[in-house]
Amino acid sequence: MLKFIFNLKEQIDDMVGVMMQCIFAKIPAVSPETKKGP
């Protein structure tokens, strides 16, 4: 059960990371630092 919860947390972390990337991609000028990225 604990392993399942840990797996779920990893999946949620991945989903949040992807969502953050999508959100930042839709906002062109969040900060000058983001423009230097790939």
PDB file of N, CA, C, O and CB in Angstrom:
ATOM      1  N   MET A   1       0.844  -1.205   0.000  1.00  0.00           N
ATOM      2  CA  MET A   1       0.000   0.000   0.000  1.00  0.00           C
ATOM      3  C   MET A   1       0.879   1.254   0.000  1.00  0.00           C
ATOM      4  O   MET A   1       0.617   2.212  -0.726  1.00  0.00           O
ATOM      5  CB  MET A   1      -0.955   0.007   1.233  1.00  0.00           C
ATOM      6  N   LEU A   2       1.921   1.225   0.827  1.00  0.00           N
ATOM      7  CA  LEU A   2       2.811   2.381   0.891  1.00  0.00           C
ATOM      8  C   LEU A   2       3.507   2.588  -0.450  1.00  0.00           C
ATOM      9  O   LEU A   2       3.702   3.719  -0.896  1.00  0.00           O
ATOM     10  CB  LEU A   2       3.851   2.204   2.015  1.00  0.00           C
ATOM     11  N   LYS A   3       3.880   1.471  -1.087  1.00  0.00           N
ATOM     12  CA  LYS A   3       4.538   1.569  -2.389  1.00  0.00           C
ATOM     13  C   LYS A   3       3.589   2.181  -3.420  1.00  0.00           C
ATOM     14  O   LYS A   3       4.009   2.971  -4.266  1.00  0.00           O
ATOM     15  CB  LYS A   3       5.018   0.179  -2.860  1.00  0.00           C
ATOM     16  N   PHE A   4       2.317   1.815  -3.346  1.00  0.00           N
ATOM     17  CA  PHE A   4       1.322   2.361  -4.272  1.00  0.00           C
ATOM     18  C   PHE A   4       1.192   3.875  -4.088  1.00  0.00           C
ATOM     19  O   PHE A   4       1.118   4.623  -5.063  1.00  0.00           O
ATOM     20  CB  PHE A   4      -0.048   1.677  -4.061  1.00  0.00           C
ATOM     21  N   ILE A   5       1.166   4.315  -2.832  1.00  0.00           N
ATOM     22  CA  ILE A   5       1.042   5.751  -2.555  1.00  0.00           C
ATOM     23  C   ILE A   5       2.281   6.476  -3.073  1.00  0.00           C
ATOM     24  O   ILE A   5       2.175   7.573  -3.623  1.00  0.00           O
ATOM     25  CB  ILE A   5       0.852   6.012  -1.028  1.00  0.00           C
ATOM     26  N   PHE A   6       3.454   5.871  -2.900  1.00  0.00           N
ATOM     27  CA  PHE A   6       4.687   6.497  -3.377  1.00  0.00           C
ATOM     28  C   PHE A   6       4.664   6.600  -4.893  1.00  0.00           C
ATOM     29  O   PHE A   6       5.077   7.614  -5.457  1.00  0.00           O
ATOM     30  CB  PHE A   6       5.924   5.702  -2.910  1.00  0.00           C
ATOM     31  N   ASN A   7       4.180   5.545  -5.560  1.00  0.00           N
ATOM     32  CA  ASN A   7       4.054   5.565  -7.017  1.00  0.00           C
ATOM     33  C   ASN A   7       3.111   6.674  -7.446  1.00  0.00           C
ATOM     34  O   ASN A   7       3.394   7.410  -8.392  1.00  0.00           O
ATOM     35  CB  ASN A   7       3.556   4.208  -7.543  1.00  0.00           C
ATOM     36  N   LEU A   8       1.994   6.791  -6.750  1.00  0.00           N
ATOM     37  CA  LEU A   8       0.997   7.803  -7.091  1.00  0.00           C
ATOM     38  C   LEU A   8       1.602   9.201  -6.956  1.00  0.00           C
ATOM     39  O   LEU A   8       1.364  10.073  -7.791  1.00  0.00           O
ATOM     40  CB  LEU A   8      -0.255   7.663  -6.189  1.00  0.00           C
ATOM     41  N   LYS A   9       2.388   9.404  -5.891  1.00  0.00           N
ATOM     42  CA  LYS A   9       3.012  10.712  -5.686  1.00  0.00           C
ATOM     43  C   LYS A   9       3.954  11.032  -6.838  1.00  0.00           C
ATOM     44  O   LYS A   9       4.000  12.169  -7.306  1.00  0.00           O
ATOM     45  CB  LYS A   9       3.773  10.751  -4.344  1.00  0.00           C
ATOM     46  N   GLU A  10       4.709  10.031  -7.299  1.00  0.00           N
ATOM     47  CA  GLU A  10       5.626  10.271  -8.418  1.00  0.00           C
ATOM     48  C   GLU A  10       4.841  10.662  -9.662  1.00  0.00           C
ATOM     49  O   GLU A  10       5.233  11.583 -10.379  1.00  0.00           O
ATOM     50  CB  GLU A  10       6.490   9.018  -8.699  1.00  0.00           C
ATOM     51  N   GLN A  11       3.741   9.971  -9.923  1.00  0.00           N
ATOM     52  CA  GLN A  11       2.930  10.279 -11.103  1.00  0.00           C
ATOM     53  C   GLN A  11       2.356  11.686 -11.005  1.00  0.00           C
ATOM     54  O   GLN A  11       2.329  12.417 -11.995  1.00  0.00           O
ATOM     55  CB  GLN A  11       1.795   9.254 -11.265  1.00  0.00           C
ATOM     56  N   ILE A  12       1.899  12.065  -9.822  1.00  0.00           N
ATOM     57  CA  ILE A  12       1.335  13.406  -9.635  1.00  0.00           C
ATOM     58  C   ILE A  12       2.429  14.451  -9.834  1.00  0.00           C
ATOM     59  O   ILE A  12       2.194  15.487 -10.456  1.00  0.00           O
ATOM     60  CB  ILE A  12       0.691  13.550  -8.223  1.00  0.00           C
ATOM     61  N   ASP A  13       3.626  14.184  -9.306  1.00  0.00           N
ATOM     62  CA  ASP A  13       4.734  15.125  -9.496  1.00  0.00           C
ATOM     63  C   ASP A  13       5.024  15.306 -10.980  1.00  0.00           C
ATOM     64  O   ASP A  13       5.252  16.425 -11.438  1.00  0.00           O
ATOM     65  CB  ASP A  13       6.000  14.635  -8.758  1.00  0.00           C
ATOM     66  N   ASP A  14       5.017  14.196 -11.740  1.00  0.00           N
ATOM     67  CA  ASP A  14       5.256  14.277 -13.184  1.00  0.00           C
ATOM     68  C   ASP A  14       4.168  15.111 -13.850  1.00  0.00           C
ATOM     69  O   ASP A  14       4.461  15.970 -14.682  1.00  0.00           O
ATOM     70  CB  ASP A  14       5.311  12.864 -13.812  1.00  0.00           C
ATOM     71  N   MET A  15       2.921  14.860 -13.487  1.00  0.00           N
ATOM     72  CA  MET A  15       1.807  15.594 -14.100  1.00  0.00           C
ATOM     73  C   MET A  15       1.906  17.082 -13.787  1.00  0.00           C
ATOM     74  O   MET A  15       1.673  17.920 -14.658  1.00  0.00           O
ATOM     75  CB  MET A  15       0.457  15.040 -13.609  1.00  0.00           C
ATOM     76  N   VAL A  16       2.250  17.408 -12.553  1.00  0.00           N
ATOM     77  CA  VAL A  16       2.386  18.818 -12.176  1.00  0.00           C
ATOM     78  C   VAL A  16       3.518  19.457 -12.978  1.00  0.00           C
ATOM     79  O   VAL A  16       3.394  20.592 -13.438  1.00  0.00           O
ATOM     80  CB  VAL A  16       2.652  18.962 -10.648  1.00  0.00           C
ATOM     81  N   GLY A  17       4.620  18.726 -13.145  1.00  0.00           N
ATOM     82  CA  GLY A  17       5.740  19.250 -13.930  1.00  0.00           C
ATOM     83  C   GLY A  17       5.324  19.546 -15.358  1.00  0.00           C
ATOM     84  O   GLY A  17       5.674  20.589 -15.910  1.00  0.00           O
ATOM     85  N   VAL A  18       4.578  18.629 -15.957  1.00  0.00           N
ATOM     86  CA  VAL A  18       4.125  18.829 -17.338  1.00  0.00           C
ATOM     87  C   VAL A  18       3.168  20.017 -17.402  1.00  0.00           C
ATOM     88  O   VAL A  18       3.245  20.836 -18.318  1.00  0.00           O
ATOM     89  CB  VAL A  18       3.437  17.548 -17.886  1.00  0.00           C
ATOM     90  N   MET A  19       2.273  20.104 -16.431  1.00  0.00           N
ATOM     91  CA  MET A  19       1.321  21.218 -16.422  1.00  0.00           C
ATOM     92  C   MET A  19       2.049  22.548 -16.277  1.00  0.00           C
ATOM     93  O   MET A  19       1.700  23.523 -16.943  1.00  0.00           O
ATOM     94  CB  MET A  19       0.298  21.047 -15.285  1.00  0.00           C
ATOM     95  N   MET A  20       3.052  22.592 -15.416  1.00  0.00           N
ATOM     96  CA  MET A  20       3.817  23.826 -15.239  1.00  0.00           C
ATOM     97  C   MET A  20       4.504  24.213 -16.541  1.00  0.00           C
ATOM     98  O   MET A  20       4.523  25.387 -16.912  1.00  0.00           O
ATOM     99  CB  MET A  20       4.856  23.667 -14.112  1.00  0.00           C
ATOM    100  N   GLN A  21       5.077  23.214 -17.245  1.00  0.00           N
ATOM    101  CA  GLN A  21       5.740  23.499 -18.517  1.00  0.00           C
ATOM    102  C   GLN A  21       4.739  24.073 -19.508  1.00  0.00           C
ATOM    103  O   GLN A  21       5.044  25.032 -20.216  1.00  0.00           O
ATOM    104  CB  GLN A  21       6.398  22.227 -19.093  1.00  0.00           C
ATOM    105  N   CYS A  22       3.540  23.489 -19.562  1.00  0.00           N
ATOM    106  CA  CYS A  22       2.503  23.969 -20.490  1.00  0.00           C
ATOM    107  C   CYS A  22       2.104  25.393 -20.133  1.00  0.00           C
ATOM    108  O   CYS A  22       1.965  26.243 -21.013  1.00  0.00           O
ATOM    109  CB  CYS A  22       1.260  23.041 -20.461  1.00  0.00           C
ATOM    110  N   ILE A  23       1.921  25.654 -18.847  1.00  0.00           N
ATOM    111  CA  ILE A  23       1.500  26.995 -18.411  1.00  0.00           C
ATOM    112  C   ILE A  23       2.578  28.013 -18.775  1.00  0.00           C
ATOM    113  O   ILE A  23       2.269  29.079 -19.308  1.00  0.00           O
ATOM    114  CB  ILE A  23       1.220  27.022 -16.875  1.00  0.00           C
ATOM    115  N   PHE A  24       3.846  27.689 -18.487  1.00  0.00           N
ATOM    116  CA  PHE A  24       4.923  28.635 -18.775  1.00  0.00           C
ATOM    117  C   PHE A  24       5.105  28.804 -20.277  1.00  0.00           C
ATOM    118  O   PHE A  24       5.502  29.874 -20.739  1.00  0.00           O
ATOM    119  CB  PHE A  24       6.235  28.168 -18.132  1.00  0.00           C
ATOM    120  N   ALA A  25       4.813  27.739 -21.051  1.00  0.00           N
ATOM    121  CA  ALA A  25       4.935  27.829 -22.505  1.00  0.00           C
ATOM    122  C   ALA A  25       3.881  28.783 -23.064  1.00  0.00           C
ATOM    123  O   ALA A  25       4.116  29.457 -24.067  1.00  0.00           O
ATOM    124  CB  ALA A  25       4.795  26.430 -23.152  1.00  0.00           C
ATOM    125  N   LYS A  26       2.717  28.837 -22.411  1.00  0.00           N
ATOM    126  CA  LYS A  26       1.639  29.704 -22.898  1.00  0.00           C
ATOM    127  C   LYS A  26       1.860  31.151 -22.484  1.00  0.00           C
ATOM    128  O   LYS A  26       1.270  32.058 -23.071  1.00  0.00           O
ATOM    129  CB  LYS A  26       0.286  29.217 -22.378  1.00  0.00           C
ATOM    130  N   ILE A  27       2.704  31.379 -21.478  1.00  0.00           N
ATOM    131  CA  ILE A  27       3.008  32.748 -21.050  1.00  0.00           C
ATOM    132  C   ILE A  27       4.395  33.094 -21.606  1.00  0.00           C
ATOM    133  O   ILE A  27       5.402  32.686 -21.028  1.00  0.00           O
ATOM    134  CB  ILE A  27       2.961  32.894 -19.462  1.00  0.00           C
ATOM    135  N   PRO A  28       4.463  33.834 -22.711  1.00  0.00           N
ATOM    136  CA  PRO A  28       5.735  34.053 -23.406  1.00  0.00           C
ATOM    137  C   PRO A  28       6.754  34.810 -22.566  1.00  0.00           C
ATOM    138  O   PRO A  28       7.944  34.497 -22.617  1.00  0.00           O
ATOM    139  CB  PRO A  28       5.494  34.802 -24.686  1.00  0.00           C
ATOM    140  N   ALA A  29       6.310  35.802 -21.793  1.00  0.00           N
ATOM    141  CA  ALA A  29       7.279  36.630 -21.072  1.00  0.00           C
ATOM    142  C   ALA A  29       7.023  36.565 -19.569  1.00  0.00           C
ATOM    143  O   ALA A  29       6.552  37.531 -18.969  1.00  0.00           O
ATOM    144  CB  ALA A  29       7.215  38.091 -21.561  1.00  0.00           C
ATOM    145  N   VAL A  30       7.332  35.436 -18.976  1.00  0.00           N
ATOM    146  CA  VAL A  30       7.185  35.324 -17.524  1.00  0.00           C
ATOM    147  C   VAL A  30       8.306  36.109 -16.862  1.00  0.00           C
ATOM    148  O   VAL A  30       8.080  36.892 -15.940  1.00  0.00           O
ATOM    149  CB  VAL A  30       7.203  33.832 -17.064  1.00  0.00           C
ATOM    150  N   SER A  31       9.539  35.879 -17.360  1.00  0.00           N
ATOM    151  CA  SER A  31      10.711  36.591 -16.861  1.00  0.00           C
ATOM    152  C   SER A  31      11.813  36.478 -17.912  1.00  0.00           C
ATOM    153  O   SER A  31      11.753  35.587 -18.759  1.00  0.00           O
ATOM    154  CB  SER A  31      11.185  36.019 -15.474  1.00  0.00           C
ATOM    155  N   PRO A  32      12.798  37.339 -17.882  1.00  0.00           N
ATOM    156  CA  PRO A  32      13.888  37.269 -18.873  1.00  0.00           C
ATOM    157  C   PRO A  32      14.609  35.924 -18.847  1.00  0.00           C
ATOM    158  O   PRO A  32      15.146  35.489 -19.866  1.00  0.00           O
ATOM    159  CB  PRO A  32      14.894  38.389 -18.625  1.00  0.00           C
ATOM    160  N   GLU A  33      14.625  35.261 -17.685  1.00  0.00           N
ATOM    161  CA  GLU A  33      15.340  33.987 -17.572  1.00  0.00           C
ATOM    162  C   GLU A  33      14.714  32.920 -18.459  1.00  0.00           C
ATOM    163  O   GLU A  33      15.432  32.084 -19.008  1.00  0.00           O
ATOM    164  CB  GLU A  33      15.355  33.513 -16.118  1.00  0.00           C
ATOM    165  N   THR A  34      13.394  32.928 -18.611  1.00  0.00           N
ATOM    166  CA  THR A  34      12.736  31.867 -19.366  1.00  0.00           C
ATOM    167  C   THR A  34      13.090  31.956 -20.844  1.00  0.00           C
ATOM    168  O   THR A  34      13.093  30.938 -21.536  1.00  0.00           O
ATOM    169  CB  THR A  34      11.217  31.938 -19.181  1.00  0.00           C
ATOM    170  N   LYS A  35      13.388  33.146 -21.339  1.00  0.00           N
ATOM    171  CA  LYS A  35      13.709  33.300 -22.765  1.00  0.00           C
ATOM    172  C   LYS A  35      15.053  32.664 -23.101  1.00  0.00           C
ATOM    173  O   LYS A  35      15.305  32.319 -24.255  1.00  0.00           O
ATOM    174  CB  LYS A  35      13.723  34.786 -23.155  1.00  0.00           C
ATOM    175  N   LYS A  36      15.920  32.506 -22.094  1.00  0.00           N
ATOM    176  CA  LYS A  36      17.240  31.914 -22.342  1.00  0.00           C
ATOM    177  C   LYS A  36      17.162  30.399 -22.448  1.00  0.00           C
ATOM    178  O   LYS A  36      18.095  29.765 -22.942  1.00  0.00           O
ATOM    179  CB  LYS A  36      18.213  32.303 -21.234  1.00  0.00           C
ATOM    180  N   GLY A  37      16.063  29.812 -21.991  1.00  0.00           N
ATOM    181  CA  GLY A  37      15.932  28.354 -21.994  1.00  0.00           C
ATOM    182  C   GLY A  37      15.837  27.793 -23.390  1.00  0.00           C
ATOM    183  O   GLY A  37      15.791  28.546 -24.362  1.00  0.00           O
ATOM    184  N   PRO A  38      15.807  26.458 -23.506  1.00  0.00           N
ATOM    185  CA  PRO A  38      15.743  25.789 -24.815  1.00  0.00           C
ATOM    186  C   PRO A  38      14.425  26.061 -25.531  1.00  0.00           C
ATOM    187  O   PRO A  38      14.212  25.572 -26.640  1.00  0.00           O
ATOM    188  CB  PRO A  38      15.932  24.283 -24.647  1.00  0.00           C
TER     189      PRO A  38
END
